[in-house]
Amino acid sequence: MNIGGTMVAQAIGFAIFIWFTWKFVWPPIDQAIETRRKKIAEGLAEAEKGKAALAEGEKQKALMLKEARDAAAEVRTLNEKQVAATIEEAKAQAKAEADRIIAAAHAQIEQEKQKAKEQLREQVAALAVAGAEKILKREVNRDVHAEMLSQLKGQL
């Protein structure tokens, strides 16, 4: 065999191998590569969507946290106002109760004062009658002289 014929035979064999590979081996490989390329592109697109969704979620989280903080501050403010109102109401009730107790004490003092005045009048009237008895050296009848004693009490 000569070298030229071997080279031609090898070239024909190589051409048949290339044709066979191009016709039967390359299309499934090309299809697998294209399928893999599409999957990778879809995965990248999904990753971008995920990043966008994550960014949107972060924005929503920040907004919700701000709203929650604002609501908590509002509740705290309302609570403080309620506490202040309750304290003021308790103070007002305590003052009203103290005023009522003071008024009752003043009324009781006034009653005791009137009672003491009345007792004093009674004692002065009794002393006046006793003094009159001694002066007149005879007994003065209370029932007979009741009107005069009432006038005397009124003058005192």
Secondary structure, DSSP 8 states (H G I E B T S, - for coil): --HHHHHHHHHHHHHHHHHHIIIIIHHHHHHHHHHHHHHHHHHHHHHHHHHHHHHHHHHHHHHHHHHHHHHHHHHHHHHHHHHHHHHHHHHHHHHHHHHHHHHHHHHHHHHHHHHHHHHHHHHHHHHHHHHHHHHHTS---TTTTHHHHHHHHHH-
